[in-house]
Amino acid sequence: MSITLPANVSATSQTNNTASFEQKLNAAKSSQVLVEYLKESGKSAINEQELAALANNTNGNVSSEVSAAASYMVRHEDVFTAIETHDVAGEDGLSGVWNLEWAAAGGLEGSSVEAIAAMTEAFDRAIGASAKITEITTESKTDLDATKQRAQN
C-alpha cells in the first residue's frame, strides 16, 4: 500500500511534527490529551496497564498524540502516581478522569514531580542527540579513513 502526501507536506515534516508534539508534552498536556481520549471513549478512569497498551498502540487504533501522552505517563510513573493519588491517600494504579482534569488544569504545576519529569525529558533528548552526533561522526570518520588507505599489492 502506498500513501501519497499532499504537495506541501513531506514525510519528514510529519515525523518532525510528531516529534515536536512529543517534546512539548508535560504532565498537564498529557493529562489533557488523555482526558479527551477517555471522554470520547466513554471511560471514566484508566489504569497503568491501559496506559501501557495505549503507549504501545499495537493495534494502531489510537492517534499518535494519545499514544505519546500515554507514553509520557508510562515513562514518568511518579507523575501518574501524583495525579492518581492527589485526592486519596493510597496508590491503586487507577486514575479517574477528574484526576486527569485536575492535572490538565495545572494541578502539578510548580511541583517537584513536574520539575523532575521536565529535567528527565531534557536529559533524555540530550542523550538522544549526543548518540546521533556520535553515530554521524563515526560514520564520517570511517569513510574518511577508508579513502586514506593504500591499495594492497
WOTAFEN-V506539 format. One record per run of one state. SS is the DSSP state (H for helix, E for strand, C for the rest). FROM is the first residue (numbers start at 1). TO is the last residue. If there is no record, write none. Layout:
((SS & FROM & TO) (SS & FROM & TO))
//
This chain:
((C & 1 & 10) (H & 11 & 23) (C & 24 & 26) (H & 27 & 41) (C & 42 & 44) (E & 45 & 47) (H & 48 & 56) (C & 57 & 63) (H & 64 & 75) (C & 76 & 76) (H & 77 & 84) (C & 85 & 93) (E & 94 & 96) (H & 97 & 104) (C & 105 & 111) (H & 112 & 148) (C & 149 & 153))
//
